[in-house]
Amino acid sequence: MDQFFAGGGALQVPFGADFFSVAVGVLTGAIFACDRKLDIVGTIVLGLVTAYGGGIIRDLLLQDHGVYFMEYPEVILICICLAVFVFYFRGLFRHTGQVLFFADALSVALFALAGANKAFACGEGFVMVVILGALTSVGGGALRDISVGETPGVFQRSNFYAVAGFGGAFVFAAMAFAKAPLVLAAAACVFTVVFLRYLSVYYDWKTSDEADLTPKVARGARTAKHFCAELFRRATLHRKKEPATRASWFRHRKD
């Protein structure tokens, strides 16, 4: 278990897990490019953007000893080869929807873990750990969509994606700051993201694209106004009846 820990108590995510998430990012980005009829250059670029975009944003915000993807140029070459393979053999991925969905959910979970863990290791507070974890999990996909002139999917009505990444990062941060073993925090983070992704698809839960509460608040204000007016009316009637009641009581005592 020593491989899971680094100096200062920070979790050291195994290189294989990092490579898996990057590889899945390349595959999904390259398939996305092929579906939009981009050429081989566009396929490679979108594959790399999807795989590394979130991590680059995280590292630029943290300003922590360079950008992660530049430390492993050999991995970049492998990613380029994967993107080229997808470009020339797109048909092999037409009937792998379920496999790719699970791989993508797991990739999002690992990206969320990597972002939250690095922020925690750099000494960031609870809020920034959650934000950077969520940002790392969906940043690549958002940049991919922007690159082709589309509104990022995470900003539109859809099944839980950014919500799942946020949930996983929140769980990791809560457990890490509660001094729980970081291995358990990492496992809980990955499980939360994958679970939320599958749950939202199974029950077709989607984020709302319109939530204007103005009409409801206005109706509530009118109801409260009428309620208060009725209370005031009844209180006024009660005060008017009270003196007459007392006078009749006194007359009854005199009799």
Secondary structure, 3 states (H helix, E strand, C coil): CHHHECHHHCECCCHHHHHHHHHHHHHHHHHHHHHCCCCHHHHHHHHHHHHHHHHHHHHHHHCCCCCHHHHCHHHHHHHHHHHHHHHHCHHHHCCCHHHHHHHHHHHHHHHHHHHHHHHHHCCCCHHHHHHHHHHHHHHHHHHHHHHCCCCCHHHCCCECCHHHHHHHHHHHHHHHHCCCCHHHHHHHHHHHHHHHHHHHHHCCCECCCCCCCHHHHHHHHHHHHHHHHHHHHHHHHHHHHHHHHHHHHHHHHHC
